Amino acid sequence: MSLSETIQKDIVAAMKAKEGMKLDVLRMVKAAIQLKEVEKLRKLDEQESIQLLQTMVKQRKESIDQFAKGGRQDLVDKEKNELTILEAYLPAGASAAEMDAAISKAIAETSATSIKQMGAVVKAAKTALEGKTVDGKALSDLVRERLAKLG
């Protein structure tokens, strides 16, 4: 079952269970997927749907930081609830060991020796971790750290 189908099924379940918050978040996700499909003039594949969901998760995390700085605890709580619901639909994240192994493999493949080759290493590592949820910032920080030790 595709992500879109799963979300549609869960929208119906949330309506029946009268779960307002979950229903709102799922409708928002469905609308975002439909908007992207109209934009691309075709159905999104699974990977594109996951990327869209990852973007929404990233937006929630940034909002939480901003609302916390602004002292808006009510909005922080709302965003955290939305984040929890969204993360339930993402595939399992890459563990630290998996990220480390992918970085080692990427460094070996690209023969990287300095921080100047960081872009190529990050790209190769992301390719190796395809299908898993990877925080790009965390990955690039780990790559920078590893390349700094080499160079």
C-alpha positions in Angstrom: 0.0 0.0 0.0 1.4 3.4 -1.0 1.9 6.3 1.4 -1.0 8.2 -0.2 -3.3 5.2 0.3 -2.2 4.7 3.9 -2.8 8.3 4.7 -6.3 8.2 3.0 -7.2 5.1 5.1 -5.9 6.7 8.3 -8.0 9.9 7.5 -11.1 7.8 7.5 -10.0 6.0 10.7 -9.3 9.4 12.4 -12.7 10.7 11.4 -14.4 7.7 12.9 -12.4 7.9 16.1 -13.0 11.7 16.2 -9.2 12.4 16.5 -9.2 16.1 15.4 -5.5 16.8 15.6 -4.5 13.7 13.7 -7.2 14.3 11.1 -6.0 17.9 10.5 -2.4 16.8 10.1 -3.3 13.9 7.7 -5.5 16.2 5.6 -2.6 18.7 5.4 -0.3 15.9 4.2 -2.8 14.7 1.7 -3.3 18.2 0.4 0.5 18.7 0.1 0.8 15.4 -1.9 -2.1 16.4 -4.2 -0.6 19.8 -4.8 2.8 18.3 -5.7 1.0 15.8 -8.0 -0.8 18.6 -9.8 2.5 20.5 -10.1 4.3 17.5 -11.6 1.2 16.4 -13.7 1.6 12.8 -12.5 1.3 10.6 -9.3 4.2 10.9 -6.9 6.2 7.7 -6.5 7.0 6.5 -3.0 10.4 8.2 -2.7 8.9 11.6 -3.7 6.1 11.2 -1.1 8.7 10.4 1.6 10.8 13.4 0.6 7.7 15.6 0.9 7.0 14.2 4.3 10.6 14.8 5.4 10.3 18.4 4.3 7.2 18.8 6.4 9.0 17.2 9.4 11.9 19.6 8.9 9.4 22.6 8.8 7.9 21.4 12.1 11.3 21.2 13.7 12.2 24.7 12.6 8.9 26.0 13.8 9.4 24.4 17.2 12.7 26.2 17.5 11.3 29.6 16.5 8.2 29.3 18.7 10.4 28.3 21.7 12.6 31.3 21.1 9.4 33.5 21.0 8.1 32.0 24.2 5.0 30.5 22.6 4.7 27.2 24.5 1.1 26.6 23.1 2.4 26.6 19.5 5.5 24.5 20.5 3.2 21.8 21.9 1.0 21.9 18.8 4.0 21.6 16.4 5.4 18.7 18.5 2.1 16.9 18.3 2.1 17.4 14.5 5.7 16.2 14.3 4.9 13.0 16.2 2.1 12.2 13.8 4.2 13.0 10.7 7.2 10.9 11.9 5.0 7.9 12.3 4.7 7.8 8.4 8.4 8.0 7.7 10.5 4.9 7.2 13.0 4.0 9.9 15.9 6.4 10.2 19.5 5.4 9.5 21.3 4.4 12.7 24.6 6.1 13.6 26.5 2.8 12.7 24.8 2.7 9.2 25.6 6.4 8.6 29.2 5.8 9.7 29.6 2.8 7.4 28.1 4.7 4.5 30.5 7.6 5.1 33.5 5.2 5.2 32.4 3.6 2.0 31.8 7.0 0.3 35.2 8.3 1.4 36.8 5.1 -0.1 34.8 5.4 -3.3 35.6 9.0 -3.9 39.2 8.8 -2.6 38.5 11.9 -0.6 41.4 13.3 1.4 40.3 16.8 2.3 37.3 18.9 3.2 37.2 20.2 -0.4 35.7 16.9 -1.5 32.9 17.0 1.1 30.1 17.5 -1.5 31.0 14.3 -3.4 31.3 12.3 -0.2 27.9 13.5 1.1 26.3 12.7 -2.2 27.8 9.2 -2.3 26.8 8.6 1.4 23.2 9.7 0.7 23.0 7.3 -2.3 24.3 4.5 0.0 21.6 5.3 2.5 18.8 5.5 -0.1 15.4 4.4 1.3 16.2 5.4 4.9 15.4 8.6 6.6 18.6 10.6 6.8 19.1 14.0 8.4 21.2 15.8 5.8 22.6 18.2 8.4 23.7 15.4 10.7 25.2 13.5 7.8 27.2 16.5 6.5 28.4 17.3 10.0 29.7 13.7 10.4 31.3 13.9 6.9 33.0 17.2 7.8 34.3 15.7 11.1 35.7 12.6 9.3 37.3 14.6 6.5 38.9 17.0 9.0 40.6 14.0 10.7 42.0 12.9 7.3 43.2 16.3 6.2 
